[in-house]
Amino acid sequence: MKDSEVKMLDENDHIFIETLRNLGMSRNVATTMAYLMNVTKLHPVK
């Protein structure tokens, strides 16, 4: 069985997403940017 971690966006992330959306960015791109800003380490796929 895989051991995995689920990342959740907090209130500040949602505010950031809404700010990007108000600037004309799509919700999917804004959410992806918010997620990537919170990633501290990238692990290779095994």
C-alpha positions as CSV (number, residue, x, y, z in Angstrom):
1,M,0.0,0.0,0.0
2,K,1.2,3.5,-0.8
3,D,1.7,6.0,1.9
4,S,0.6,9.4,0.7
5,E,-0.1,12.9,1.9
6,V,-3.1,15.0,0.9
7,K,-2.5,18.7,0.5
8,M,-5.3,21.1,1.4
9,L,-5.5,24.8,0.4
10,D,-6.1,27.2,3.3
11,E,-7.9,30.5,3.5
12,N,-4.9,32.5,2.3
13,D,-4.5,30.2,-0.7
14,H,-8.2,30.8,-1.6
15,I,-7.7,34.6,-1.3
16,F,-4.7,34.3,-3.6
17,I,-6.7,32.3,-6.1
18,E,-9.6,34.8,-6.1
19,T,-7.0,37.6,-6.7
20,L,-5.6,35.8,-9.7
21,R,-9.1,35.2,-11.0
22,N,-10.0,38.9,-10.6
23,L,-6.9,39.6,-12.8
24,G,-8.4,37.4,-15.5
25,M,-6.7,34.0,-14.9
26,S,-8.7,30.8,-15.1
27,R,-9.6,29.0,-11.9
28,N,-7.6,25.9,-12.8
29,V,-4.4,27.8,-13.5
30,A,-4.8,30.0,-10.4
31,T,-5.4,26.9,-8.2
32,T,-2.4,25.1,-9.8
33,M,-0.2,28.1,-9.1
34,A,-1.4,28.3,-5.4
35,Y,-0.7,24.6,-5.0
36,L,2.8,24.8,-6.6
37,M,3.7,27.7,-4.3
38,N,3.1,25.4,-1.3
39,V,5.3,22.5,-2.6
40,T,8.6,22.5,-0.8
41,K,10.1,19.4,-2.3
42,L,9.6,17.4,-5.5
43,H,10.0,13.6,-5.2
44,P,10.8,11.5,-8.2
45,V,8.1,8.9,-9.2
46,K,9.3,5.4,-8.3
